Amino acid sequence: MNEDKWIGIDEAADYLGVNKDSIRNWIKKDSDIPAHKIGKQWKFKRSELDEWVKSGKSAIE
């Protein structure tokens, strides 16, 4: 399986072990979460989420 395919908010929330509201809040709060708007949907790459978590920016509640 391609680890770097685009995933949606549901999968990103599962991947990070948080709920979808947390992801939406991070997007709203401009926490530098690597979210990309594709059409009307937010999409993410796992590798970018990994980097973001490692950078410590996900620590913002």
C-alpha distance matrix in Angstrom:
0.0 3.8 6.0 8.9 8.8 12.1 12.8 16.2 18.9 18.1 14.6 16.1 19.0 17.0 15.0 18.4 20.2 22.8 24.0 23.6 27.2 26.5 23.9 26.4 29.2 27.4 26.9 30.6 31.9 30.4 28.8 26.8 23.6 21.2 21.3 21.3 23.2 21.7 24.3 25.5 22.3 21.1 17.6 16.0 13.5 12.4 13.7 16.9 17.3 17.1 19.8 21.8 22.0 23.0 25.6 27.3 27.6 25.9 29.0 31.0 31.6
3.8 0.0 3.8 5.5 5.8 9.5 11.1 14.8 17.7 17.6 14.2 15.0 18.3 17.0 14.6 17.7 20.1 22.3 23.5 22.8 26.2 25.3 22.4 24.8 27.5 25.4 24.7 28.4 29.7 27.8 26.4 24.1 21.1 18.4 18.6 18.3 20.5 19.1 22.0 23.4 20.4 19.0 15.2 13.5 10.6 10.2 11.0 14.0 15.0 15.1 17.3 19.4 20.1 21.0 23.3 25.3 25.4 24.0 27.4 29.2 30.2
6.0 3.8 0.0 3.8 5.8 8.9 9.9 13.6 15.8 15.9 12.3 12.4 15.6 14.4 11.6 14.3 17.0 19.3 20.9 20.4 23.7 22.4 19.7 22.4 24.8 22.5 22.2 26.0 26.8 25.1 23.3 21.1 18.1 15.7 16.4 16.8 19.4 18.7 21.9 22.9 19.6 17.6 13.9 11.4 8.2 6.8 7.6 10.9 11.6 11.4 13.8 15.9 16.4 17.3 19.8 21.6 21.8 20.5 23.7 25.7 26.8
8.9 5.5 3.8 0.0 3.8 6.5 8.7 12.4 14.8 15.8 12.6 12.0 15.7 15.4 12.6 14.9 18.0 19.6 21.0 20.0 23.0 21.7 18.6 20.9 23.3 20.9 20.1 23.9 24.8 22.7 21.4 18.8 16.0 13.1 13.7 13.7 16.4 15.7 19.1 20.5 17.4 15.3 11.5 9.0 5.6 5.9 6.3 8.7 10.3 10.9 12.6 14.5 15.8 16.8 18.7 20.8 20.5 19.6 23.1 24.7 26.0
8.8 5.8 5.8 3.8 0.0 3.8 6.4 10.0 13.2 14.1 11.2 11.4 15.2 15.0 13.0 15.6 18.4 19.7 20.4 18.9 22.1 21.4 18.1 20.0 22.9 20.9 19.7 23.3 24.9 23.0 22.1 19.7 16.7 13.7 13.3 12.7 14.6 13.3 16.4 17.8 14.8 13.3 9.6 8.3 6.2 7.6 9.3 10.9 12.0 13.5 15.3 16.6 18.0 19.6 21.2 23.0 22.2 21.0 24.6 25.8 26.7
12.1 9.5 8.9 6.5 3.8 0.0 3.8 6.9 10.1 11.7 9.6 9.5 13.2 13.8 12.4 14.6 17.4 17.9 18.2 16.2 19.1 18.8 15.3 16.7 19.8 18.1 16.5 20.0 21.8 20.1 19.6 17.4 14.3 11.5 10.2 9.4 11.1 9.9 13.0 14.2 11.1 9.6 5.9 5.4 5.1 7.8 10.1 10.4 11.1 13.6 15.2 15.6 17.2 19.4 20.6 22.1 20.7 19.4 23.1 23.7 24.4
12.8 11.1 9.9 8.7 6.4 3.8 0.0 3.8 6.9 8.0 5.9 6.4 9.8 10.4 9.6 12.0 14.3 14.7 14.7 12.8 16.0 15.9 12.7 14.3 17.5 16.3 15.1 18.5 20.5 19.3 18.7 17.2 13.7 11.7 10.1 10.3 11.5 11.0 13.6 13.7 10.2 8.6 5.5 5.2 6.3 7.7 11.0 11.2 10.6 13.3 15.6 15.4 16.3 19.0 20.4 21.3 19.9 17.9 21.4 22.0 22.2
16.2 14.8 13.6 12.4 10.0 6.9 3.8 0.0 3.8 5.5 5.5 6.1 8.6 10.0 10.4 12.2 13.9 13.5 12.5 10.0 13.1 13.6 10.5 11.5 15.0 14.4 13.1 16.1 18.5 17.9 17.7 16.8 13.3 12.0 9.5 9.9 10.2 10.0 12.0 11.2 7.5 6.2 4.8 6.3 8.9 10.4 13.8 13.3 12.0 15.2 17.4 16.3 17.2 20.4 21.4 21.8 19.9 17.6 21.0 21.0 20.7
18.9 17.7 15.8 14.8 13.2 10.1 6.9 3.8 0.0 3.8 5.5 5.0 5.9 8.5 9.6 10.4 11.7 10.4 9.1 6.3 9.3 10.0 7.0 8.1 11.6 11.5 10.6 13.4 15.7 15.7 15.4 15.3 11.8 11.6 9.1 10.7 11.0 11.9 13.7 11.9 8.3 6.5 6.7 7.6 10.6 11.4 14.8 13.8 11.7 14.9 17.1 15.4 15.8 19.3 20.2 19.9 17.9 15.3 18.3 18.1 17.4
18.1 17.6 15.9 15.8 14.1 11.7 8.0 5.5 3.8 0.0 3.8 5.5 5.2 6.3 8.6 10.1 10.4 9.6 8.1 6.2 10.0 11.0 9.1 10.6 13.8 14.1 13.9 16.5 18.6 19.0 18.4 18.5 14.9 14.9 12.8 14.3 14.6 15.0 16.4 14.6 11.2 10.1 9.8 10.3 12.6 12.6 16.3 16.0 13.6 16.2 19.0 17.6 17.3 20.7 22.2 21.7 20.1 17.0 19.7 19.9 18.7
14.6 14.2 12.3 12.6 11.2 9.6 5.9 5.5 5.5 3.8 0.0 3.8 5.4 5.0 5.9 8.6 9.6 10.1 10.0 9.0 12.7 12.8 10.6 12.9 15.9 15.3 15.3 18.4 20.1 19.9 18.8 18.4 14.6 14.1 12.6 14.2 15.2 15.4 17.5 16.4 12.7 11.1 9.5 8.9 10.2 9.5 13.3 13.7 11.5 13.6 16.7 16.0 15.7 18.8 20.6 20.6 19.5 16.6 19.5 20.3 19.7
16.1 15.0 12.4 12.0 11.4 9.5 6.4 6.1 5.0 5.5 3.8 0.0 3.8 5.4 4.9 6.2 8.3 8.5 9.1 8.1 11.3 10.5 7.9 10.8 13.3 12.1 12.3 15.7 16.9 16.6 15.2 14.7 10.9 10.7 9.8 12.1 13.8 14.8 17.3 16.2 12.5 9.9 8.3 6.8 8.3 7.6 11.1 10.8 8.2 10.7 13.5 12.4 12.2 15.5 17.0 16.9 15.7 12.9 16.0 16.8 16.6
19.0 18.3 15.6 15.7 15.2 13.2 9.8 8.6 5.9 5.2 5.4 3.8 0.0 3.8 5.4 5.2 5.8 5.0 5.3 5.5 8.7 7.9 6.6 9.7 11.8 11.3 12.4 15.2 16.3 16.8 15.2 15.7 12.1 13.0 12.1 14.8 16.1 17.4 19.5 17.8 14.2 11.9 11.3 10.3 12.0 10.9 14.2 13.7 10.5 12.6 15.5 13.8 12.8 16.3 17.9 17.0 15.7 12.4 14.9 15.5 14.5
17.0 17.0 14.4 15.4 15.0 13.8 10.4 10.0 8.5 6.3 5.0 5.4 3.8 0.0 3.8 5.5 4.9 6.4 7.3 8.5 11.8 11.2 10.3 13.4 15.5 15.0 16.1 19.0 20.0 20.4 18.6 18.9 15.2 15.7 15.1 17.5 18.9 19.7 21.8 20.4 16.7 14.7 13.5 12.1 13.0 11.1 14.5 15.1 11.9 13.2 16.6 15.7 14.2 17.3 19.5 18.7 18.2 14.8 17.0 18.3 17.3
15.0 14.6 11.6 12.6 13.0 12.4 9.6 10.4 9.6 8.6 5.9 4.9 5.4 3.8 0.0 3.8 5.6 7.9 10.0 10.9 14.0 12.5 11.1 14.5 16.3 14.9 16.1 19.4 20.0 19.8 17.6 17.3 13.7 13.8 13.9 16.4 18.5 19.4 22.0 21.1 17.3 14.8 12.9 10.6 10.5 7.9 11.0 12.0 8.9 9.7 13.3 12.9 11.4 14.2 16.7 16.4 16.3 13.3 15.8 17.6 17.4
18.4 17.7 14.3 14.9 15.6 14.6 12.0 12.2 10.4 10.1 8.6 6.2 5.2 5.5 3.8 0.0 3.8 5.6 8.6 10.1 12.4 10.1 9.2 13.0 14.0 12.4 14.3 17.4 17.4 17.4 14.9 15.1 11.8 12.8 13.4 16.6 18.8 20.4 23.1 21.8 18.2 15.3 13.9 11.5 11.8 9.3 11.8 11.8 8.2 8.9 12.0 10.9 8.8 12.0 14.2 13.3 13.1 9.8 12.1 14.0 13.8
20.2 20.1 17.0 18.0 18.4 17.4 14.3 13.9 11.7 10.4 9.6 8.3 5.8 4.9 5.6 3.8 0.0 3.8 7.0 9.6 11.8 10.0 10.4 13.9 14.7 14.0 16.2 18.8 18.9 19.6 17.2 18.0 14.8 16.3 16.5 19.6 21.4 22.9 25.2 23.5 20.0 17.4 16.5 14.6 15.2 12.8 15.4 15.6 12.0 12.5 15.6 14.4 11.9 14.9 17.2 15.7 15.6 12.0 13.4 15.1 14.0
22.8 22.3 19.3 19.6 19.7 17.9 14.7 13.5 10.4 9.6 10.1 8.5 5.0 6.4 7.9 5.6 3.8 0.0 3.8 6.7 8.2 6.4 7.6 10.8 11.3 11.2 13.6 15.7 16.0 17.2 15.1 16.6 13.5 15.5 15.2 18.5 19.9 21.8 23.8 21.7 18.4 15.9 15.8 14.4 15.9 14.2 17.0 16.4 12.6 14.0 16.6 14.5 12.5 15.9 17.5 15.6 14.8 11.0 12.3 13.1 11.4
24.0 23.5 20.9 21.0 20.4 18.2 14.7 12.5 9.1 8.1 10.0 9.1 5.3 7.3 10.0 8.6 7.0 3.8 0.0 3.8 5.4 5.5 6.9 9.1 10.2 11.2 13.1 14.7 15.7 17.3 16.0 17.7 14.6 16.5 15.4 18.2 18.9 20.7 22.1 19.7 16.6 14.7 15.3 14.9 17.1 16.0 19.1 18.3 14.8 16.8 19.3 17.0 15.5 19.2 20.4 18.5 17.1 13.4 14.8 14.8 12.5
23.6 22.8 20.4 20.0 18.9 16.2 12.8 10.0 6.3 6.2 9.0 8.1 5.5 8.5 10.9 10.1 9.6 6.7 3.8 0.0 3.8 5.4 5.1 6.3 8.6 9.9 10.7 12.4 14.2 15.6 15.0 16.4 13.2 14.8 12.9 15.4 15.6 17.3 18.5 15.9 13.0 11.4 12.5 12.8 15.7 15.5 18.7 17.4 14.4 17.1 19.3 16.9 16.2 20.0 20.8 19.4 17.3 14.1 16.1 15.4 13.6
27.2 26.2 23.7 23.0 22.1 19.1 16.0 13.1 9.3 10.0 12.7 11.3 8.7 11.8 14.0 12.4 11.8 8.2 5.4 3.8 0.0 3.8 5.4 5.0 6.0 8.5 9.8 10.3 11.9 14.1 13.8 16.0 13.5 15.8 14.0 16.6 16.6 18.9 19.8 16.9 14.5 12.9 14.8 15.2 18.2 18.2 21.0 19.3 16.2 19.0 20.7 17.8 17.1 20.9 21.2 19.3 16.9 13.9 15.3 13.8 11.5
26.5 25.3 22.4 21.7 21.4 18.8 15.9 13.6 10.0 11.0 12.8 10.5 7.9 11.2 12.5 10.1 10.0 6.4 5.5 5.4 3.8 0.0 3.8 5.5 5.0 6.1 8.6 9.8 10.3 12.2 11.1 13.4 11.0 13.8 12.9 16.1 16.9 19.5 21.1 18.6 15.9 13.5 14.8 14.3 16.9 16.4 18.9 17.0 13.7 16.2 17.7 14.6 13.7 17.5 17.6 15.6 13.3 10.2 11.5 10.3 8.2
23.9 22.4 19.7 18.6 18.1 15.3 12.7 10.5 7.0 9.1 10.6 7.9 6.6 10.3 11.1 9.2 10.4 7.6 6.9 5.1 5.4 3.8 0.0 3.8 5.4 5.1 6.3 8.7 9.9 10.8 9.9 11.3 8.4 10.5 9.2 12.4 13.4 15.9 17.8 15.6 12.7 9.9 11.0 10.6 13.5 13.6 16.1 14.0 11.1 14.1 15.6 12.6 12.5 16.3 16.5 15.2 12.7 9.9 12.3 11.4 10.5
26.4 24.8 22.4 20.9 20.0 16.7 14.3 11.5 8.1 10.6 12.9 10.8 9.7 13.4 14.5 13.0 13.9 10.8 9.1 6.3 5.0 5.5 3.8 0.0 3.8 5.4 5.1 6.2 8.6 10.0 10.5 12.1 9.9 11.9 9.8 12.3 12.3 15.1 16.2 13.5 11.4 9.2 11.6 12.3 15.6 16.5 18.9 16.5 14.1 17.4 18.5 15.3 15.8 19.5 19.1 17.9 14.9 12.6 14.8 13.0 11.8
29.2 27.5 24.8 23.3 22.9 19.8 17.5 15.0 11.6 13.8 15.9 13.3 11.8 15.5 16.3 14.0 14.7 11.3 10.2 8.6 6.0 5.0 5.4 3.8 0.0 3.8 5.4 5.0 5.9 8.4 8.7 11.4 10.1 13.0 11.8 14.6 15.0 18.2 19.4 16.8 14.9 12.6 14.8 14.9 17.9 18.4 20.4 17.8 15.2 18.1 18.8 15.3 15.4 19.0 18.2 16.4 13.3 11.2 12.6 10.1 8.7
27.4 25.4 22.5 20.9 20.9 18.1 16.3 14.4 11.5 14.1 15.3 12.1 11.3 15.0 14.9 12.4 14.0 11.2 11.2 9.9 8.5 6.1 5.1 5.4 3.8 0.0 3.8 5.5 5.1 6.1 5.3 7.8 6.5 9.8 9.4 12.8 14.0 17.3 19.2 17.2 15.0 12.0 13.4 12.8 15.4 15.9 17.4 14.5 12.1 15.0 15.2 11.6 12.1 15.6 14.6 13.1 9.8 8.1 10.2 8.1 8.1
26.9 24.7 22.2 20.1 19.7 16.5 15.1 13.1 10.6 13.9 15.3 12.3 12.4 16.1 16.1 14.3 16.2 13.6 13.1 10.7 9.8 8.6 6.3 5.1 5.4 3.8 0.0 3.8 5.6 5.3 6.5 7.6 6.4 8.6 7.1 9.8 10.5 14.1 15.8 13.9 12.1 9.2 11.2 11.4 14.5 15.8 17.3 14.2 12.6 16.0 16.0 12.7 14.1 17.4 16.3 15.5 12.0 11.0 13.6 11.5 11.8
30.6 28.4 26.0 23.9 23.3 20.0 18.5 16.1 13.4 16.5 18.4 15.7 15.2 19.0 19.4 17.4 18.8 15.7 14.7 12.4 10.3 9.8 8.7 6.2 5.0 5.5 3.8 0.0 3.8 5.4 7.8 9.8 9.7 12.1 10.6 12.8 12.7 16.3 17.4 15.1 14.0 11.8 14.5 15.1 18.3 19.6 21.1 17.9 16.3 19.5 19.4 15.9 17.1 20.4 18.8 17.7 14.0 13.2 15.0 12.1 11.9
31.9 29.7 26.8 24.8 24.9 21.8 20.5 18.5 15.7 18.6 20.1 16.9 16.3 20.0 20.0 17.4 18.9 16.0 15.7 14.2 11.9 10.3 9.9 8.6 5.9 5.1 5.6 3.8 0.0 3.8 5.4 8.5 9.3 12.5 12.1 14.7 15.5 19.1 20.6 18.6 17.3 14.7 16.8 16.6 19.3 20.2 21.2 17.9 16.1 18.9 18.4 14.7 15.7 18.6 16.7 15.2 11.5 11.2 12.4 9.2 9.5
30.4 27.8 25.1 22.7 23.0 20.1 19.3 17.9 15.7 19.0 19.9 16.6 16.8 20.4 19.8 17.4 19.6 17.2 17.3 15.6 14.1 12.2 10.8 10.0 8.4 6.1 5.3 5.4 3.8 0.0 3.8 5.4 7.2 9.8 9.9 12.4 13.6 17.4 19.3 17.9 16.6 13.7 15.3 14.8 17.3 18.5 19.0 15.5 14.4 17.2 16.1 12.6 14.5 17.1 14.8 14.1 10.3 10.9 12.8 10.3 11.7
28.8 26.4 23.3 21.4 22.1 19.6 18.7 17.7 15.4 18.4 18.8 15.2 15.2 18.6 17.6 14.9 17.2 15.1 16.0 15.0 13.8 11.1 9.9 10.5 8.7 5.3 6.5 7.8 5.4 3.8 0.0 3.8 5.4 8.8 10.1 13.3 15.3 18.8 21.2 19.9 18.0 14.6 15.5 14.2 16.1 16.6 16.9 13.5 12.0 14.4 13.3 9.6 11.0 13.6 11.4 10.4 6.6 7.3 9.3 7.2 9.4
26.8 24.1 21.1 18.8 19.7 17.4 17.2 16.8 15.3 18.5 18.4 14.7 15.7 18.9 17.3 15.1 18.0 16.6 17.7 16.4 16.0 13.4 11.3 12.1 11.4 7.8 7.6 9.8 8.5 5.4 3.8 0.0 3.8 6.0 8.1 11.0 13.6 17.0 19.7 19.1 17.1 13.6 13.8 12.2 13.7 14.6 14.4 10.7 10.2 12.7 11.0 7.7 10.4 12.5 10.2 10.6 7.1 8.5 11.3 10.3 12.8
23.6 21.1 18.1 16.0 16.7 14.3 13.7 13.3 11.8 14.9 14.6 10.9 12.1 15.2 13.7 11.8 14.8 13.5 14.6 13.2 13.5 11.0 8.4 9.9 10.1 6.5 6.4 9.7 9.3 7.2 5.4 3.8 0.0 3.8 5.7 9.2 12.0 15.1 18.0 17.2 14.7 11.0 10.9 9.0 10.7 11.4 12.0 8.6 7.2 10.3 9.7 6.5 8.7 11.6 10.5 10.8 7.8 7.5 11.0 10.6 12.4
21.2 18.4 15.7 13.1 13.7 11.5 11.7 12.0 11.6 14.9 14.1 10.7 13.0 15.7 13.8 12.8 16.3 15.5 16.5 14.8 15.8 13.8 10.5 11.9 13.0 9.8 8.6 12.1 12.5 9.8 8.8 6.0 3.8 0.0 3.8 6.6 10.0 12.6 16.0 16.0 13.4 9.8 8.7 6.5 7.8 9.5 9.8 6.2 6.4 9.8 9.1 7.1 10.2 12.5 11.7 13.0 10.6 10.6 14.3 14.3 16.1
21.3 18.6 16.4 13.7 13.3 10.2 10.1 9.5 9.1 12.8 12.6 9.8 12.1 15.1 13.9 13.4 16.5 15.2 15.4 12.9 14.0 12.9 9.2 9.8 11.8 9.4 7.1 10.6 12.1 9.9 10.1 8.1 5.7 3.8 0.0 3.8 6.6 9.4 12.5 12.2 9.7 6.0 5.8 5.3 8.2 10.6 11.9 8.9 8.7 12.5 12.5 10.5 13.0 15.9 15.3 16.1 13.4 12.7 16.3 15.8 16.9
21.3 18.3 16.8 13.7 12.7 9.4 10.3 9.9 10.7 14.3 14.2 12.1 14.8 17.5 16.4 16.6 19.6 18.5 18.2 15.4 16.6 16.1 12.4 12.3 14.6 12.8 9.8 12.8 14.7 12.4 13.3 11.0 9.2 6.6 3.8 0.0 3.8 6.2 9.5 10.1 8.2 5.5 5.2 6.3 8.9 12.2 13.4 10.7 11.5 15.1 15.0 13.6 16.4 18.9 18.3 19.5 16.8 16.5 20.1 19.4 20.5
23.2 20.5 19.4 16.4 14.6 11.1 11.5 10.2 11.0 14.6 15.2 13.8 16.1 18.9 18.5 18.8 21.4 19.9 18.9 15.6 16.6 16.9 13.4 12.3 15.0 14.0 10.5 12.7 15.5 13.6 15.3 13.6 12.0 10.0 6.6 3.8 0.0 3.8 6.2 6.6 5.6 4.5 6.2 8.9 12.0 15.3 16.8 14.4 14.9 18.6 18.7 17.1 19.6 22.4 21.7 22.6 19.7 19.1 22.5 21.4 22.0
21.7 19.1 18.7 15.7 13.3 9.9 11.0 10.0 11.9 15.0 15.4 14.8 17.4 19.7 19.4 20.4 22.9 21.8 20.7 17.3 18.9 19.5 15.9 15.1 18.2 17.3 14.1 16.3 19.1 17.4 18.8 17.0 15.1 12.6 9.4 6.2 3.8 0.0 3.8 6.0 5.4 6.1 6.6 9.8 12.4 15.9 17.6 15.8 16.6 20.1 20.6 19.5 22.0 24.6 24.3 25.5 22.8 22.0 25.6 24.7 25.2
24.3 22.0 21.9 19.1 16.4 13.0 13.6 12.0 13.7 16.4 17.5 17.3 19.5 21.8 22.0 23.1 25.2 23.8 22.1 18.5 19.8 21.1 17.8 16.2 19.4 19.2 15.8 17.4 20.6 19.3 21.2 19.7 18.0 16.0 12.5 9.5 6.2 3.8 0.0 3.8 5.6 8.1 9.6 13.2 15.9 19.3 21.2 19.5 20.0 23.6 24.2 22.9 25.2 28.0 27.7 28.6 25.7 24.8 28.2 27.0 27.2
25.5 23.4 22.9 20.5 17.8 14.2 13.7 11.2 11.9 14.6 16.4 16.2 17.8 20.4 21.1 21.8 23.5 21.7 19.7 15.9 16.9 18.6 15.6 13.5 16.8 17.2 13.9 15.1 18.6 17.9 19.9 19.1 17.2 16.0 12.2 10.1 6.6 6.0 3.8 0.0 3.8 6.9 9.7 13.4 16.7 19.6 22.0 20.1 19.9 23.6 24.4 22.6 24.6 27.8 27.4 27.8 24.8 23.6 26.7 25.3 25.0
22.3 20.4 19.6 17.4 14.8 11.1 10.2 7.5 8.3 11.2 12.7 12.5 14.2 16.7 17.3 18.2 20.0 18.4 16.6 13.0 14.5 15.9 12.7 11.4 14.9 15.0 12.1 14.0 17.3 16.6 18.0 17.1 14.7 13.4 9.7 8.2 5.6 5.4 5.6 3.8 0.0 3.8 6.3 10.0 13.4 16.2 18.7 17.0 16.6 20.3 21.4 19.7 21.5 24.7 24.7 25.0 22.3 20.7 24.0 22.9 22.6
21.1 19.0 17.6 15.3 13.3 9.6 8.6 6.2 6.5 10.1 11.1 9.9 11.9 14.7 14.8 15.3 17.4 15.9 14.7 11.4 12.9 13.5 9.9 9.2 12.6 12.0 9.2 11.8 14.7 13.7 14.6 13.6 11.0 9.8 6.0 5.5 4.5 6.1 8.1 6.9 3.8 0.0 3.8 6.9 10.6 13.2 15.6 13.6 13.0 16.8 17.8 16.0 17.8 21.0 20.9 21.3 18.6 17.1 20.5 19.6 19.7
17.6 15.2 13.9 11.5 9.6 5.9 5.5 4.8 6.7 9.8 9.5 8.3 11.3 13.5 12.9 13.9 16.5 15.8 15.3 12.5 14.8 14.8 11.0 11.6 14.8 13.4 11.2 14.5 16.8 15.3 15.5 13.8 10.9 8.7 5.8 5.2 6.2 6.6 9.6 9.7 6.3 3.8 0.0 3.8 7.1 10.0 12.4 10.9 10.8 14.3 15.5 14.5 16.3 19.2 19.6 20.5 18.2 16.8 20.5 20.2 20.7
16.0 13.5 11.4 9.0 8.3 5.4 5.2 6.3 7.6 10.3 8.9 6.8 10.3 12.1 10.6 11.5 14.6 14.4 14.9 12.8 15.2 14.3 10.6 12.3 14.9 12.8 11.4 15.1 16.6 14.8 14.2 12.2 9.0 6.5 5.3 6.3 8.9 9.8 13.2 13.4 10.0 6.9 3.8 0.0 3.8 6.5 8.8 7.4 7.2 10.6 11.9 11.2 13.0 15.7 16.3 17.5 15.7 14.3 18.1 18.5 19.3
13.5 10.6 8.2 5.6 6.2 5.1 6.3 8.9 10.6 12.6 10.2 8.3 12.0 13.0 10.5 11.8 15.2 15.9 17.1 15.7 18.2 16.9 13.5 15.6 17.9 15.4 14.5 18.3 19.3 17.3 16.1 13.7 10.7 7.8 8.2 8.9 12.0 12.4 15.9 16.7 13.4 10.6 7.1 3.8 0.0 3.8 5.5 5.3 6.3 8.7 10.1 10.6 12.4 14.4 15.5 17.2 16.2 15.1 18.9 19.9 21.1
12.4 10.2 6.8 5.9 7.6 7.8 7.7 10.4 11.4 12.6 9.5 7.6 10.9 11.1 7.9 9.3 12.8 14.2 16.0 15.5 18.2 16.4 13.6 16.5 18.4 15.9 15.8 19.6 20.2 18.5 16.6 14.6 11.4 9.5 10.6 12.2 15.3 15.9 19.3 19.6 16.2 13.2 10.0 6.5 3.8 0.0 3.8 5.4 5.0 6.1 8.7 9.7 10.5 12.2 14.2 15.7 15.3 13.9 17.4 19.1 20.2
13.7 11.0 7.6 6.3 9.3 10.1 11.0 13.8 14.8 16.3 13.3 11.1 14.2 14.5 11.0 11.8 15.4 17.0 19.1 18.7 21.0 18.9 16.1 18.9 20.4 17.4 17.3 21.1 21.2 19.0 16.9 14.4 12.0 9.8 11.9 13.4 16.8 17.6 21.2 22.0 18.7 15.6 12.4 8.8 5.5 3.8 0.0 3.8 5.5 5.1 6.4 8.7 10.0 10.6 12.5 14.8 14.9 14.3 17.7 19.6 21.4
16.9 14.0 10.9 8.7 10.9 10.4 11.2 13.3 13.8 16.0 13.7 10.8 13.7 15.1 12.0 11.8 15.6 16.4 18.3 17.4 19.3 17.0 14.0 16.5 17.8 14.5 14.2 17.9 17.9 15.5 13.5 10.7 8.6 6.2 8.9 10.7 14.4 15.8 19.5 20.1 17.0 13.6 10.9 7.4 5.3 5.4 3.8 0.0 3.8 5.3 5.1 6.1 8.6 9.8 10.5 12.9 12.2 12.1 15.7 17.1 19.1
17.3 15.0 11.6 10.3 12.0 11.1 10.6 12.0 11.7 13.6 11.5 8.2 10.5 11.9 8.9 8.2 12.0 12.6 14.8 14.4 16.2 13.7 11.1 14.1 15.2 12.1 12.6 16.3 16.1 14.4 12.0 10.2 7.2 6.4 8.7 11.5 14.9 16.6 20.0 19.9 16.6 13.0 10.8 7.2 6.3 5.0 5.5 3.8 0.0 3.8 5.5 5.0 6.2 8.6 9.8 11.1 10.4 9.3 12.9 14.4 16.1
17.1 15.1 11.4 10.9 13.5 13.6 13.3 15.2 14.9 16.2 13.6 10.7 12.6 13.2 9.7 8.9 12.5 14.0 16.8 17.1 19.0 16.2 14.1 17.4 18.1 15.0 16.0 19.5 18.9 17.2 14.4 12.7 10.3 9.8 12.5 15.1 18.6 20.1 23.6 23.6 20.3 16.8 14.3 10.6 8.7 6.1 5.1 5.3 3.8 0.0 3.8 5.4 5.2 6.2 8.6 10.3 10.9 10.1 13.1 15.5 17.4
19.8 17.3 13.8 12.6 15.3 15.2 15.6 17.4 17.1 19.0 16.7 13.5 15.5 16.6 13.3 12.0 15.6 16.6 19.3 19.3 20.7 17.7 15.6 18.5 18.8 15.2 16.0 19.4 18.4 16.1 13.3 11.0 9.7 9.1 12.5 15.0 18.7 20.6 24.2 24.4 21.4 17.8 15.5 11.9 10.1 8.7 6.4 5.1 5.5 3.8 0.0 3.8 5.5 5.0 6.1 8.9 9.5 10.1 13.0 15.2 17.7
21.8 19.4 15.9 14.5 16.6 15.6 15.4 16.3 15.4 17.6 16.0 12.4 13.8 15.7 12.9 10.9 14.4 14.5 17.0 16.9 17.8 14.6 12.6 15.3 15.3 11.6 12.7 15.9 14.7 12.6 9.6 7.7 6.5 7.1 10.5 13.6 17.1 19.5 22.9 22.6 19.7 16.0 14.5 11.2 10.6 9.7 8.7 6.1 5.0 5.4 3.8 0.0 3.8 5.5 5.2 6.8 6.2 6.7 10.0 11.7 14.3
22.0 20.1 16.4 15.8 18.0 17.2 16.3 17.2 15.8 17.3 15.7 12.2 12.8 14.2 11.4 8.8 11.9 12.5 15.5 16.2 17.1 13.7 12.5 15.8 15.4 12.1 14.1 17.1 15.7 14.5 11.0 10.4 8.7 10.2 13.0 16.4 19.6 22.0 25.2 24.6 21.5 17.8 16.3 13.0 12.4 10.5 10.0 8.6 6.2 5.2 5.5 3.8 0.0 3.8 5.4 5.4 6.3 5.4 8.0 10.6 12.9
23.0 21.0 17.3 16.8 19.6 19.4 19.0 20.4 19.3 20.7 18.8 15.5 16.3 17.3 14.2 12.0 14.9 15.9 19.2 20.0 20.9 17.5 16.3 19.5 19.0 15.6 17.4 20.4 18.6 17.1 13.6 12.5 11.6 12.5 15.9 18.9 22.4 24.6 28.0 27.8 24.7 21.0 19.2 15.7 14.4 12.2 10.6 9.8 8.6 6.2 5.0 5.5 3.8 0.0 3.8 5.4 7.8 8.3 10.0 13.0 15.6
25.6 23.3 19.8 18.7 21.2 20.6 20.4 21.4 20.2 22.2 20.6 17.0 17.9 19.5 16.7 14.2 17.2 17.5 20.4 20.8 21.2 17.6 16.5 19.1 18.2 14.6 16.3 18.8 16.7 14.8 11.4 10.2 10.5 11.7 15.3 18.3 21.7 24.3 27.7 27.4 24.7 20.9 19.6 16.3 15.5 14.2 12.5 10.5 9.8 8.6 6.1 5.2 5.4 3.8 0.0 3.8 5.6 7.8 9.3 11.6 14.8
27.3 25.3 21.6 20.8 23.0 22.1 21.3 21.8 19.9 21.7 20.6 16.9 17.0 18.7 16.4 13.3 15.7 15.6 18.5 19.4 19.3 15.6 15.2 17.9 16.4 13.1 15.5 17.7 15.2 14.1 10.4 10.6 10.8 13.0 16.1 19.5 22.6 25.5 28.6 27.8 25.0 21.3 20.5 17.5 17.2 15.7 14.8 12.9 11.1 10.3 8.9 6.8 5.4 5.4 3.8 0.0 3.8 5.4 5.7 8.4 11.6
27.6 25.4 21.8 20.5 22.2 20.7 19.9 19.9 17.9 20.1 19.5 15.7 15.7 18.2 16.3 13.1 15.6 14.8 17.1 17.3 16.9 13.3 12.7 14.9 13.3 9.8 12.0 14.0 11.5 10.3 6.6 7.1 7.8 10.6 13.4 16.8 19.7 22.8 25.7 24.8 22.3 18.6 18.2 15.7 16.2 15.3 14.9 12.2 10.4 10.9 9.5 6.2 6.3 7.8 5.6 3.8 0.0 3.8 5.3 6.3 9.7
25.9 24.0 20.5 19.6 21.0 19.4 17.9 17.6 15.3 17.0 16.6 12.9 12.4 14.8 13.3 9.8 12.0 11.0 13.4 14.1 13.9 10.2 9.9 12.6 11.2 8.1 11.0 13.2 11.2 10.9 7.3 8.5 7.5 10.6 12.7 16.5 19.1 22.0 24.8 23.6 20.7 17.1 16.8 14.3 15.1 13.9 14.3 12.1 9.3 10.1 10.1 6.7 5.4 8.3 7.8 5.4 3.8 0.0 3.8 5.4 7.7
29.0 27.4 23.7 23.1 24.6 23.1 21.4 21.0 18.3 19.7 19.5 16.0 14.9 17.0 15.8 12.1 13.4 12.3 14.8 16.1 15.3 11.5 12.3 14.8 12.6 10.2 13.6 15.0 12.4 12.8 9.3 11.3 11.0 14.3 16.3 20.1 22.5 25.6 28.2 26.7 24.0 20.5 20.5 18.1 18.9 17.4 17.7 15.7 12.9 13.1 13.0 10.0 8.0 10.0 9.3 5.7 5.3 3.8 0.0 3.8 6.2
31.0 29.2 25.7 24.7 25.8 23.7 22.0 21.0 18.1 19.9 20.3 16.8 15.5 18.3 17.6 14.0 15.1 13.1 14.8 15.4 13.8 10.3 11.4 13.0 10.1 8.1 11.5 12.1 9.2 10.3 7.2 10.3 10.6 14.3 15.8 19.4 21.4 24.7 27.0 25.3 22.9 19.6 20.2 18.5 19.9 19.1 19.6 17.1 14.4 15.5 15.2 11.7 10.6 13.0 11.6 8.4 6.3 5.4 3.8 0.0 3.8
31.6 30.2 26.8 26.0 26.7 24.4 22.2 20.7 17.4 18.7 19.7 16.6 14.5 17.3 17.4 13.8 14.0 11.4 12.5 13.6 11.5 8.2 10.5 11.8 8.7 8.1 11.8 11.9 9.5 11.7 9.4 12.8 12.4 16.1 16.9 20.5 22.0 25.2 27.2 25.0 22.6 19.7 20.7 19.3 21.1 20.2 21.4 19.1 16.1 17.4 17.7 14.3 12.9 15.6 14.8 11.6 9.7 7.7 6.2 3.8 0.0
